[in-house]
Amino acid sequence: MQRSTTSPWSLPPATDLPTMGAMSTRERAARSERGGVPVIPLAGAPVLPMPEHVRRAVARAMDLPDPRDTRGLPELREAIAAELGRAHGLRVDPERRLLITHGAMHGLSLVLRTVLAPGDEVIVPTPTFFFDGALHEAGATPVHVPSRERDGWAIDLAGLEAAVTSRSRALLLCNPNNPTGHLPDAETVAAVVDIAARHGLLVVSDDSWQHFPYDGRRYRPVEAFAERWPHMITVTSLSKGYALGSWRVGYVLAPPHIVDALERRFQWEAAWCGVVPQRAAVAALTGPREWLDRTLATYQAKRDRVCRGIAASGLGEPVRPAAGAFLLVDCSPLGDTPAEIDEVLLRNGIASIRGADMHAPGTHVRLTFGSDERLLDELVEGLAKAVRETAGRTAG
């Protein structure tokens, strides 16, 4: 009997996820470069050579046995708890309340699949990061509450409360917000926590860009308001503030019973995080910070440089982000559709994330400003060329 060459097995609908917006941007940029148009290599998080103390820790770790602790190295959890205490006055039990993950996106996926049930609704202020895939995988439905550009992309508190239904299970934040750079103040964070308390909702907050506030502002974690409502989870990454993007290390801060449940799920899907990345993270957290602080101190000036350049390009000045390494730019002068805008930008060497991919207006794109000044000047000149090109075509 001849075996069929066609597999009878097809993938279930749950696996039919769209390409994530950031990966779609990479694909379009790669096609542009294959077509002969080089793309400006813009960056968000700092990409830095590892200093000697981190290198030494990594070298030592390669010769040590893997401790195989699903919660993560005790030394790393202790270092994180100490940092949370120094920076925010939080008292965190590193044994009961912290879990090390393969970056923030893995941590968020783990959390949502653990705390949500199929049919749950999750209220999400938008624009926001790429949360939809993780929510879909958890069987949950996102309920988007748009922020408005004229309000500086501030969280619409009344809209959050109006979105609550009998199926609502959680509020999902991005603090500071990616892609707008909005940084909610203490009163706003407290108001979000109070909404959750009134309706019995879990608060989940992705705080990966917490180390990048500007203009004297302060990042306020939801955990700082745990006395008002203790049912909160913070997910974060060490890629941004500690330049560990290549190592994929993050963590979850949650109540003990949730960490227990996360650990059991993690045991079955990945067992534990590798010791070498964790040793690198311990060294970065506990060692000298000059190598990081010098770079982080340049980001506000980079933001101002890019915002001035965009305003001079003919696009109009965007909302100046209060945190992060990105901003939303209204590119409606470049085309009538997101596809037209994207095409014009790529012709001028600019790969951006389309606003619609982050639940922002389709006229907008997300740009990053973490690169050096030379590349940022190329970005601004590319935007100006795109405006001139579009104006010339319209006039013709």
N, C-alpha and C positions, 0 to 999 in steps of 0.2 A: 504493500500500500504506500503510495507516494504521499509524503508529508506536504501539507500546504505551505507555500512560501509566504503566505500572508498571515500575520499573527491575528488570532481571533480576539485578542485582548485590546480594548481601547481604554483610554484614560477616563476616569470619572469626571463629571463636570466641576468638582471642587478644585481640580488642578488647572482649570482653564483660566489662569491669571494673566492679565495684560503685562507687558514689559513695564518695569518701573520707570518713572519719568527720567531719572538720572541716567539709567542705562540706555533709554531711547535717545537721549541727547548724545551719548557716546557713540551710538551707532550712526546717527546722522552726521556727527563730526568726522567719523572715520570715512564715510562715503564722500564727504566734501574733500577730504585730504586725498583720497584716491582719485578724485576728479581734478586734482592739481591746485586746490586752494588750501594753503596751510591754515590751521586753526590756532589762535592764540592760546597757549597753555595756561589758562587761568586756574587759580587754586583758591580754596576757601581756608581750610585748616592749615596751620603751618607744617611745612615739610622741611625738617631739619636733620642734619647729621647728628647721630646720637653722641652725647658727650662721653668722656672717658669713664665716668663712674657708672653710667648705664652699660657701656660696653663690657666693663669688667664684670658686672653682675650677670650679664648674659653669658659670658665665657664660663663663669663658674657654674651657672645653671646647667650648661650642656654636659657637665661631668657629674651632676647629682641625679639620684633616682627621682622619678616622678612621684610625688606624695599621694596622688590620686584622691584628692579631697574634692567632692562635688561642689561644696560651697566655695571653694577657692582657698588659696594659701592663707593660713591664719595671719602671716605677716602682712599680706596685702590688705586683708579685711581690717586689720588693726590700723594700718596706715591710712586707709580711707576714713575710718571712724575718727581718727585723730584730726584729719584734715577737715572733716565736717564740724568737729568741735571748734577748731581754731577759726574757721572762716565764718561759721554761722551760729555758733553757740549750741549746736545740737548734741545731745547725749545719745549716742547710738551704740547698742550692744553689738560688737562685730561678729559674735558667734551666732546670735539668734536673728539678726535683722539684715544681714548682708549676704548676697550671692554674687559671685563673679561670673560673668558671661562672656561670650565671644562677641563683644561689642554691644552697642545700645540696641541695634535693630534685632539682634538675637534675643536680648533681654526683653524687649517689648513683645516680640512674638511669643516668647515663653509665658510672659505675664498674661497676655490676652487669652491665650489658649487655656490657661489655668483658671482664670477668674470669671470668664464669660461662658454662657451656654448658648446654643443655637436659638436664634430669635431675639436675643437681647439687643437693645438699642444702646448705642454709645454716642453721646453728644460731643461734637468736635468743633471748636472754633476754627474758622478758615479765613484766609489761606493757611495751609499747614503743610507739614512734611508728609512723606509717603506712608500714611497709616492705613490706607484702604486695604492693601493686600493682607496685612496682618489681621485686620478685623474680619476680612472675608474668610481667612483660614480658621478663625475662631468661631465662624458661623454667625457672627454678629452683624448688625446693620448700622452703618454710620449715619448720624443725623447731623448735617452740617449747618452751622450757624455763621453766616458770613460777617466779617468785619468790613468796615468801609474805609476807603483811602482818605476821604475827607476828614475822618476821625483819627487819622494817623495809624490806621489798622488796629486800633484798640479793641480789646475783647468786648463784645456786645453782651453785657451782663443780663439785660432784660431779655435778649434773644435766647440766651442759655436757659433761663428759667422757663420761658414760654415753650421751649422745645421738650420739656420733661413730659413723659407719658407714663402709663402704667407699665410699659415694657422697658423703660430706661433703667440701665444698670450702672453706667459709669459716665464720668466726664473725662475726656482725653485731651490734655494740653500739650503745647510745645512752648517751653519757657527757658530762655528767650525764644521767640517765634522764628522758625525757619519756614518760609522765606522772607518775611517782612522785616525782621529785625526788631519787632516790637518787644519791649521789655516791660511787663506789667509791674506796677509799683506795689508796695506792701498792701495798700488798701484794696487794690483790685484782686490780688491773690487771696486775701482774707475773704473778700466778697464771693469769690468762686467757691472757696471752702464752705462758706455759710450756705450757699445754694445747695451744695452736695449734702450738707447736714440736714437741711430742711426736707430733702426728698430721699434721704437714705441712699445716696449714690457713692460709689467708689470714685476716688480721684486718682487718675494715672497721669503722670507728668514726665515728659521727655525733656531733660534739662542738659542736653549735651553741650550747649554753647554757653554755659553759665560763667565761664572765665573771660568773656568778651563784652563787658558792659562799658559804655562810653559816657562822656560828659558828666562824670561824677555820680552817675546813677549806680544803684545797687541791685544785684540779682537777689530775689527773695524766694526761697524754696517753699513749696507747699508744706513740707515737713515742719517748718517753723510755726505752723498754726495747728499742730497736732492736738493741742489741748482743746481746741474748738471742735475738732472732728478727727478721730484717729485713723479713719479708714482711707489711707492714702499710700500710693506707691510711686516712688521716683525711679526712673530709669535713666542712666547716663552712660556716656562714653569717655574714655581717657584719650581718645584720638585727637581731640581738639585742644584742650587746655594743656595737654602733656605731650603733644606731637607724637602720639603712638599709633597713628593711623595704620601703619604696616603690621602692627601686632594684633589688632582686633581684640581689645580688652575693654570691657565695660562692667557695670554692676547694677544690681537692683537693690533698692532700700525699701523694705516693706515690713508690715507687722509680722511677728514670729510665725503665726499659723500659716500665713501666705508663703513665707520663705520655706517652711517645711514642705508645703505642697509643690512649690517650684522645684525644690531639690529632688523630690521623688520623680517628677517629670523629666528633669534634666538627666537623672541617672539613666533613663531609658533612651534618651535621644542623643546624648553625647558623652555621658559618664562624668567628664570633668574637663576643665580647660588646661591647656598645656602649661608646663611649669616655666618654660623659657620666657614666653610673653609676660607671665605674671611676675617673674623676677625682674624683668625690665620695668614693669609698672611700679614695683616696690622701690626700685632705685630712683625712678623719676619722681615719685611722691616724697621720698624721704631725703633725697640728696640735694645738692645745690640747685638753685632755681635761676641763676643768672642767664643761662642759655635760653630759657623759656621767656623770662621777663623782658629781655631785650627785644625779642620778636613781638610779643604781645603788645608791648608799648607802642609799636608802630602802627597798629591797626586803626586807631582813630584817625590818624593823619591820612592813611590810605583811604578810609571812608570819605573823608572830606575832599580829598583830591578827586576821587571818582564822582562824587555828587556835583562838585563844581564843573567837572568836565561834561557830565551828562546835561546839566542845565545849559551849558554853552553850545552843546551839539545841535540844539534845535528840538530836542525831545521834551524839554521842560524838566524842572528839578523834581526828583522823586522825593517821597517821604524819607527823611534821613533816618537810617536805622539807629536805634538806641543800643543795640547789641548785635553780636554775630559777625559774620563775614560775607554778607549777601544783602541784596536789596531788590525790591520789585520796581521795574521800570515800565512806564506806560509807553509802548512803542506803536500806538495807533497811527502816528504819521507815516509809518513804514508799510502799512498794508491794511486790508479790510478783514483778513482772516489770520488766525494763528499760523497757518501754513505759509501764507505770503510773507508775514513778518519773519518767520524762521528762515525762509529762503533768502531774503535780503540780508539778514544778519550773517548767515553762513557765507554768502558771497563776499562778505567783508571780513571774514576770518573769525567770526564771533559765534561760538556755540553756547546757547543758553537753554535753560529749562523753561518750557512753555508754561505760562500761567495756569492754563487749564489742568495741567498735570498736578498742580498743587492747590486746586480749587480756588485759584485767583482769577480775575477777569482774563478773558482770552486775548485781550489787547496787551497784556503785560507779560514780561519775561523776568526770570530770576537770573541775576548776574552776581558773581563773586568778586571780592576785592582783596583776597589774601596774598596775591602775587607781588613781586617787586615792582617798583615805580615804573621801570621801563615797560613792562608788560601792561601795566594799568594805563599808561599813556597810549600804548597801541590800542587798547580797548576803546578809550575815549575817541581816538582818531578814527577807528573803525566805525563807531556809532555816527560820528559826524559825516563820514563818507556815505554811510547808508542813508542818512537824511538827505544829503545832496543828491544822491542817485535817485531816490524816490521823488524828490521835488522836480528834478530834471525830467524824469519820465512822465510825471503828471503834467508838467508844463508843455511837453512835446505832444 
